[in-house]
């Protein structure tokens, strides 16, 4: 017999984003679907696009969930040791994950490089057969 765990998610109703009054797309990848929404702002994320990624059955969803920028404004922000990486780590805590977007000048500079439908990198040159 397989063991299973049941988690009550009645606190947080998960609905397809098209039925929500919040953001219409994932803040990270700009896609729609089933999203988790920050309890402070209206930023919404796919479970795997959140930082750190979440599972739909995550116990972290039993209580209020905050995106990185909102969580970093908490009374107890994460403290990092003073190293060369401290500013980078603190900046990462204050930002949301997002797709890499090619700068327009780079997109137009190289042949076969373009933006995909969502604005993300797309290498349209087929690989040569060896």
N, C-alpha and C positions, 0 to 999 in steps of 0.2 A: 504494500500500500504506500502510495506516494504522500509524503508530508506536504502540507500547504499552509500558508500563512495568509490570513485575511486582514487587510488594512482598511479601516474606515476612512474614506476620502470625502465624506459628506461635508466636511469643513470647506473643501475647495471643489467646486463643481467644474469639471473639465468638459468644455464644449468646443466644437469646431469654431475657429476664430471668426468665421463668417457670421456666426450667430451672436457674437460678442459686441459690446459697445467700445471695447478697447482697440488697440492697434490692430490693423487688418492683416499684418504680416509679421513674420519672425524678424526681430531687430537684427539678428546676425546674418541670416541668409536671404531674407526678403521673401521667403516662401510661406504659403498658407498651411492650414491643417490644424492638428490638435496642438495647442500651445499652452504654456504656463505663463501667467501674467504676474508681474511684480505687484506686491500689495501696497507699494508706496506710489509708484508712477504707473503709467500704462504700457511700459515696455513688455513685449511678449516674446517668448522664445519656444522653439521646439525643445523637447526634453534633452536631445543630444547637442543642441546648440548652446544651451545654458552653460555657464562657467562657474563651477564644475558641472559636467553633464549630470542629468537627473534620470531616474527611472520613473515610469508612471506609478509604480508601487512604492516610491521612496517615502520613507517616514518623515523626511524633511518637509513634505507637503502637508503634513498634519498640522503644522503651525505656519504663521505668516512667512512667505518667501520673498526675498528682496534681490533685485539684480545687483551687479557689482557696484555701479555708481551710487545706488541708494544704500547698500550695505556698507560702503566705505565712509558714508557720512554718519555712521553709527557712533555712539558715545565712546566705544572702545575699538578704534580702528587698529588694524594689524600693524605691529611695529616690526621694522626690519633693522638688522644690524647695519651699522654705517660701513658700507662697502661701495665699490664703484657701481654695483648693481642696484643699490637702494632706490635711486630715482626711477629706474626702469620698473622695478617691482611695485613701487607705490603707484606709478602711472597705470600699470596693468590692473591694479585693484580698482581704479577709478573709471575704467572703460568697459564697454561691452564688446564681446567678440563680434567680428564682422568679416565678410568676405573681402579678399584682396581685390582691389580694383586697379586696373592698369591706368596710368596717367595717359591722357589723350596724346601727348607728344610721342610717347613710346609706342602706343598703338599704331600711330600713323608712320612711325619711323621704320619699322621692320615689316617685311613682306610676310604675309601668312599669319600675322598676329592680329587678333581682334577681340572685341568684347562679346561675351555670350549674351543670351536673352536677358539674364538678370544683371548684366553689367560686370560679370566676373570674367577672368582670363579664359580665352579659348584659342588653342593652337590649331588653326585650320589646315595646316600643311600636313598631308599624310606622310607617315614614316616611310623611308625607302626600304625596300626588301633587300635583305642581305643574301 
